[in-house]
Amino acid sequence: METSAEPDKLRSRFLDAGMTVLARDGYSGFKQAAVCAEAGVTTGAFYHSFRNWKAFESELIGHWRVEATDRLVESARNVADPHERIRALISIALGLPHATERAIRTWAANDPEVHAALADVENARRSAIAEMGVELFGEATADRLASTAMLLLTGFENSTQPSLDDFKWAMDTFTAAALTMTGADQTSE
């Protein structure tokens, strides 16, 4: 007898497989056969879980937003110390599924719905960064710094030769300069 948790587990397997295929094969390799093979199940199981490929794509983009933005932003909001919160945001930025996001950016260039979802995610991230920086930088500066942080992220994800070490250095250097510039730097004891 099938429990209500089993279809959800199978759907989750497909969504995780979709993220993996996007990361590994890019948008050009994002095909139903590849997703089914990655999930280790048949196309019949796919159609048992999703009405069609478009429904899967929509759910996958929603899944990506929850996992790579909403859940992470909420965890950063729970960090009480504003300096630690900024460090948490940098850690989140470094840990994003960059290869998947690179593929989603390519996909967004060809699909207006994905483009709108990507714009919503970028706006949600920028707004969250600004909101979490207000305590240290004030509203206007936090907003500008959030926009700059997003430019660093999107530049990294669009780079033909992305280096996580270079991205980390850029984020750390940018943050240190912002903290020093605004007098919000925290000296070590």
C-alpha positions, 0 to 999 in steps of 0.5 A, spaced: 500 500 500 502 506 497 503 512 503 502 519 502 509 520 503 512 515 497 509 520 492 513 526 495 519 522 496 519 520 488 517 527 487 523 530 491 528 524 488 526 527 481 527 534 483 534 533 486 535 529 480 533 535 476 538 540 480 544 535 479 542 534 471 542 542 470 549 542 474 552 536 471 550 537 464 548 544 463 541 547 460 543 543 453 543 537 457 537 538 461 532 532 458 527 528 461 531 522 459 537 524 463 533 526 469 529 519 469 536 516 469 539 520 474 533 519 479 534 511 477 527 511 475 522 510 469 519 515 465 512 512 467 514 514 474 516 521 472 509 521 469 506 518 475 509 524 479 508 530 474 503 531 469 508 533 464 515 536 463 513 543 463 509 542 470 516 538 472 520 544 470 515 549 474 516 545 480 523 544 479 524 552 479 520 553 485 524 547 489 530 551 487 528 558 490 526 554 496 532 551 497 537 556 494 534 562 497 528 562 502 530 557 506 537 560 506 535 567 507 531 564 513 537 561 516 541 568 516 535 572 519 536 567 525 543 570 526 543 575 532 549 578 531 550 583 525 557 581 523 556 574 524 550 575 520 554 578 514 559 572 515 553 567 514 551 571 508 557 570 505 558 563 507 551 562 503 553 565 497 559 561 497 555 555 498 550 556 493 549 551 487 553 555 482 553 550 476 545 549 477 544 557 477 549 558 471 544 553 467 538 556 470 541 563 467 542 560 460 535 557 461 532 564 463 535 567 456 530 562 453 524 561 457 520 568 460 517 564 466 524 562 468 526 569 467 521 572 471 523 566 477 530 568 476 528 575 477 524 574 483 530 570 486 535 575 485 530 581 488 529 576 494 536 575 495 538 583 494 532 585 499 534 580 504 542 582 504 539 589 504 535 588 510 540 584 514 545 590 513 541 596 515 543 595 522 551 595 520 550 600 514 544 604 515 538 603 509 541 607 503 548 604 504 545 597 505 541 597 499 547 599 495 552 594 498 546 589 497 546 591 489 554 590 489 554 583 492 549 581 487 553 583 482 559 580 484 554 573 485 551 574 478 558 576 475 561 569 478 556 565 476 556 568 469 564 567 468 567 562 463 572 561 468 569 561 475 574 560 481 570 559 488 577 562 491 577 568 487 569 569 489 571 568 496 576 573 496 572 578 492 566 577 497 571 578 503 575 584 501 568 587 499 565 586 506 571 588 509 572 595 505 564 596 506 565 595 514 571 599 514 568 605 510 562 605 514 566 605 521 562 598 522 568 594 522 569 590 528 576 589 531 578 583 534 580 582 542 
